[in-house]
Amino acid sequence: MRAVLALVMLAGFFVLAVALTGGLTALAVWRFSLGDVEGGAWLLVVAVALGGPALWASLLAVFARPRPSGFRMSREEHPELWRHVEELARLAGTRGPDDVRLVDGANASVWERRGVRYLELGLPLVAGLGVGELRSVLAHELGHYGGGHTRIASATYRAKLALELSLRGDRMFGLLSAWAHLYALVAASESRDHERFADEVAVAAAGRDAARRALLRIGPVGEAWGDYLVHYVSLAVAAGRTPPLLAGFRAYLDHPRRVHALRSLERVLADREPASVFDSHPPIRDRVAAMASLGGGDVPVDERPGWTLLSRVPPEAVSSLLGVGGPAATWDEVVALSGPAHVRRYAEALRHAGRVSRVGERLTDVLAALGRGELLKLTGAPVDASATPEEVHEAAVETVTELLANAVAHELVSSGRASLELNWGGMFVLRLADGAAVHPEPLVEPAVRDPAHVPGVRSRLSALGVDGL
């Protein structure tokens, strides 16, 4: 019933927009016919301002079509993946997809157009989840097919897109805006029911343990993927080389420091997730709790890495998804090519922060400021006014630790006292002339976190050969 109500309200939004625009335009024509040019002109301006955004968005959406993206995973080249997909589709009581795509982003989705069903599976999920967890994700998405959630006519798709475009910029007349938000409220309620249904399918098909673990892990894997892109893939882009990107992310996730951090992040993200009546998905914590009452707890979890379901993903497919180009190279070669420039950029950023804050541009100036407890002077006022003091402090510690560690690395590398080596656990390892390894972030973090540790960190940096301290 709510689905029908949502569609009626969606149509009513555009009827209301046309009625407002048409009515005001008719009034403008009437004023023009009476010789009131100024009044007619003002009415036309108001008509365009009130109904124009919705009508323009509708015109744009008329030509919009959902299109498959990413890398196509054919049955012939990836039979193991398709075997699982088709098995889960049978368990969900539905016809499986006709086209499976590997896409960027820690997400999975299903949709259909003109009877053709598409499944898009995020590369980070394939690399970061186990087979059991990945089966749960696939079963959840196939549950949307089984529940009839993807049977949306192209006209409805375009109408929803037009509504989203209309809402951008908050320039809409109050009545239209209120109607749009009321529609969003009804549609979100229906969507949350769809998600609960799909979760039940995931538990029934893949087991409760795998389903709960998948829900908790997707968020941290997404965070890890973003960090991997910023700190590692960016090195490849800067070097103009193509390292083994999928293997790199697996190495990133398998590092002991990352394993511990991601496990700790699971509950943190679930507990911090906000809840709103306008959300299309229930909070992860609520979905995980709801699964406790469902059957399927006796299904063993397949612990094999999810990427074992893929026979082989061509490196050029992954590199095209991530926007990486250039000749093939190892990760060590990438670090040798772009690592020095990377740490130099961060060192320049720290100097800029010291200059703007008037703390001073040299490392010794920064350490002196940290010793005086002036950490927040280096980072400035927080952008997010809703952040707690603890969150602001932790963000400042993370930022300044990264900048200071890179600045130290730059000093040692540029002076020839150390070289850079890849470290999947965080930034680089500094290899000194005598073969000793130095991890710059753990080295400087105590001074950033606690002013009492500044003298000790300063002494250790001097012993390594960092000048001017």
N, C-alpha and C positions, 0 to 999 in steps of 0.2 A: 504493500500500500504506500509506504514511504517512497519507494522508487517511482511510482506513478505520480505522487505529489511533487517530487523533485523535478520530474520532467515537465509537469504542468507549470510549476513556478519558473522553470528555466524559460519556457516559451513565453510566460507572462511578462518576464523582464523585458524582452524585446518588443512585445505588444505595447507595454507601457512606454518604452522609449519612443516608438513610432507615434503613439498617440500624443505624447507631449510635444514632439517635434512638429507633427502634422497640425495639431491644434493651434500651436503658437504661430506656425507659418500661415494658417488660414486667417488668424487674427491680424497678422501683419498685412496680408493681401487686402483684408477689409479696411484697415486703416489707410493703406495706400489709395484705395478706391474713394475714400472720403477726402483725399487730399492731404492727409496727415503723414507727410513723408518722414519726419523725424520719429514719430511714434511707431510707424511701420518698420523703420530701420532698426530701432531698438528692439522691437519684438523679434525681428529676424536674428539679431545678435544673440538674444536670449535663447531662441530656438536652437541655434547652432551650438551654443555653449552647453545646453542641457542635454540634448539628444545626439549631438554630433559625435562625441567619443564612442557611444554605443553603436551608432550606425556605421561609423568608419571601421570599427573593430569587426562588425558583422561582414562588411565588404571584404576585409582582409581574410577573414576566416572562411569565406565561401570557396576560396581557392586553396585552402590548407588541406593537406592529406597526411596522415601518419605514414612514415616511410621507414623501412628497415634500415638499420645502420650496423656498423661493426663488421666483423669477419664471419663469414658463413661457415658453419660447422656441418659438413655433409655427413650423411649416414655412411658413405663408403670410406671416408677418411677417419671417422671417429665412431666406429661401431659400438665401443663400450659405453660411451656417453649416451648414444641413442638407445642402447639396450635398457639402461636405467630409466631414461625418460619414458620409454614406451611401457615399461613395467609399472612405473609410478602412475602413468595415465590410466592403465587398467585398474589399478588399485583405487584411483580416484573416481572411477566409473565414467570416464570421458574419453573423447578422442584427443590424441596427443597433438603437438604442434607439427606444422608442415615445414617450418624453417626455424633453425636454432642459430642464434648469433652470439658471438663473443664480443662484448663491448667494454669500454672503459667505465670505471666506477664500481664501487662496492654495493651493487644492487642487482636485482633480478626483476623482470616484469614480463607480462604476457599481454598480447592484444591481437585483434584480428581485423581483417579488412577483406570484404567481398568473399567471405568464407575461408580465407587463408589464415591460418593461425601462426603467430610468431611468438617465439620465446627468446628473450634477450638475457644473457647471463654475464655478469660482471667478471672481468679477468681477475680482480683481487679476490673474489670469492672462490674461484677455481684454485687459485694459488694458496689461499689462506685458510680454507676450511678442509676438514676431513671428509671422506666419502660419505659417512653417515650424516654429517651436518649438511653437506651439499645435497644429499637426497631429500632432506627435510625442506630445504629451500625450494627445490624443484617441485616437490609434492605440494607445497603451499601455493606456488604459482599455478600448477595444474588444477588445484582446487578451485581457482577462479574460473577456469574453463568449466569444470563440473557444476559449479553453482550458477552458471549462465551470466557471470559478471562482466564478461567481455563482449556480450552480444549487444553492442551499442551501434546504432545506425550511424552512417557517416554524417548525416545531418545533425545528430545529437552531438557527435564529436566536435563538429564545427561550431555549434551553438555554445558548447562549454568553452571552447577556445576563445570565442568572441567575448564571452562574459569575463574571462580572465584578462583579456586585453583591455576591456572596458574599465576594469578596476585599477589598472596601473595608473599611478600618478595622483590618485585621490582627487580627481577634478570633477567627479560626478555629482550631479544634483542629489540632495539629501534623500529624496524618496527613492530614486533609483539605487542609490548606495545601500539604503536600508533593505530594499527588496533583494539585492544581490547577496547581502550578508545573511538574510533569512534563508535564501536558497542554499548558501554554503552550509548553514547550520543543519538543514534537513539532509542535504547530500552527504555531509560528513557522518551523520548518524547512520545512514544506510551503508556507507563505505566501511564503517567500523564493524557492522554486522558481517559484511563480506570478509573482512580480515579474520574475524573469529571463526567463521565457517572454514576458511582456508587453513587456519591453524589446526582445526580439528582434523582436516584431511592430512595435514603434515604429520600429526601425531599418529594417526591410524596407519599411515603408509611407511613412515620412517622410524617411528618409536618416540616415546615421550622424552627420553634422555637426549636423543639427537636433536629433537625439535627445540628443546629448551636451550641446549648448548649453542645451537645455530643462532637463535634470537639474541643471546647475550654476546656472541662473538662477532656478529656482523658489524656492529658499531666500532669496536676496537680495530677490526681489520680495515675498516674505512679510514680511521685515524692513521693507522700505520701506512696505508697506501698514500695518503696525502703527504706524510712525512718522507716517505720513500721518493715521491716525485720531486719534492722540494730540495732534498739534500743529496740525492744520488742521481736520479734521472737528469736533473739539471746539470750535473757534471758532464754527462754524456752529450747533452745538447750543446754545452759550451765547447766541448772538445771536438764536436763534429764527427763523432764516432758512434758505432752501434754495438754496445756490449750485450751479453746475454741477459735481457731485461727480466724475463720471467724467472730465470734461475737466480737473478739478483734479489728479487723480492722474496723468494723462498729462503735464501741465505739470510736476509734481513730478519724474517720472522723466526728462523731457527736459532738465532743468536740468543744465548741464555738471558742476557739483559732484556731483550725484546719479549721473550716468552714470559718472564716475570711481570714486566710492565703491562703487557696486554691482558694477562689474567687479572691483575689488580684493577685495570680499567673497566672490565666488564660490568661489575656491580656499580662502579662510580657513575658510568654513563647511564645505566638503567635507573639509578636512584635520582640523578639530576634531570632526567628527561621531563620537560614540562608537560602538563596536560591541559587541554582546552577542548571545549565543545565543538570547535571548528576543525579539530584535527581529524584527518581521514583515517588514521591508525590509532588504536588504543596504545597507551604507553607500554614499552617493553616489559616493565615490571608487572603490569597487570596481566599481560598475555602469558608470561612465564608462570605466574601464580595460577591462572586459569587452567593451565595444562596439568597441574597437579591432580585435578579431579577427573582427568581423562584417562582412558585405558592406554595400552601400548607401552607400559613400563618394562615389559619382559623382552622387548626387541633389542638384541645386542647391537651396539654401535660399531659401525665399520670405521676403524681408526686409520685406515690408509689415507695418505694425502689425496685431496680432491683432484689434483692435476694428473693423477694416474689414470683418470677416466679419459684423458685426451691422448690419442695416439701420438700426435705430434702437431704442435702449433708452429707454423713457419715463423722464423724470427722477423721477417719483413711484415707479417701481420701484426705482431705485437708492437714493433717500432712505429708502424703507421698509426696504430691506435693512440700511441703516446707522443707522436710528433717528433720522433727521434730519427735522424738520418745520418748518413755517412758510412764509411767502410767499417767492416766488422773489427772489433778490438776486444781485448780482455778488460776487465774492470781495473786491473792494475795499470794498464796502459792509459785508460781514461783518467785515472787519478794523477798520473805523471803529467798528462797534458794540461789538465784544467784545475788541478788541486791548488797550485800556488796562486793562481789568479783568484780562486774562490776565497782562500783565507785572506788575501789582500783586500778584497771587497769588504769583508766583514771587519777587518782592522780599520779600514777607512770609515766604516759606519760607526765604530766605537769612537774614533777621533772626532767625527762629526757630533756625536752625542755629547762628548766632553766639551767641545767648543760651544755648542748651543746652550748647554747647561752652565757654562762658565766654570766647570770643574777643572778643566785642563785637558789637553789633547794627548799627553804622554801617558804611558802605562803607569808610571809612578804617580801621576796626578790622579788617575782613576783609582788606584789602590789606596791612595791617601783619602779620597772621598769615601770609599767603602769603609775604611777604618773609622771615619767620622760618622758612620751610619747614614750616609747620604745616597743610598741606593736609588731611591725614587727620584732624586734629582736627575739621574742619568736617563731615566725612562720617561719622565714627564707625567702629566695627569693622565689617568686612564680614560680610554675612549668610551668604555661601557660604564655608564654611571650606576648601573644596577649591581656591579661587582662588589663583593664584600671586601673589606680590608685584607683578609687572608688571601683571597683570590688575586687581588691586585699585587700583593707582595710576592706570591708564588710566581705569577706571570713575569714580574720584574726580575726575580732570581733566574728564571729560565732564560730570559732574553739576554741579560747582562752576562750570564755564564757562557752562553754561546758566543757572544761578541768577544769577550775577554779571552776565551780559549782560542778562538781563531786569531786574535791579535798576537797572542803568545806564539802560536804556530807560525804566523807570518814572520815574526822577529827571528825565530830560530832557522826557518827555511831560507829566508832572504840573506841571512848571514852565513849560510853554508854549514851551520852546526847540526842540522837535522834534515831528514827527507820525509815526505809524506807517504804513508801506507794506508790502504783501505781498512776501515773498521766498521763492520756491520752493526756493532753495538752502539755507535754514536760518533759522528764526525770522523776524524782521522786518528791514526797512531803516528806519533813522531818517533822516527828511528834515528837515534844519535850515532855519532861516528864510532863509538865503541860497541855498537849493536844493541844497546839498551833501548827499551821501548817506553815511551812516555805517553800517557793518555791525558790530553790537556784539559778536558772538561772536568773529570774528577779531581784534577790537580787544583783548579782555580775555584771550583764551586764553594768550598768551605769559606773562602774569603768573601764571596758574594753573599752567602747566606748569613754569616756571623762576623761582625767587625773584629771580634777577638782573635779570629784566625788569620787576619791580614798579615801580621808580622811573620808568621810561620810560612805562609804561602810566598811572601816576598823573598824570604831566605831561600826557599827551594827553587824559585825562578832564577835567582841570582846564581845559584850553584849550577844550574843548567846552562848558563851563559847568556841569559837575557840581559841586554845592556840597559843602562840608565835607570836602575832601580835603587 
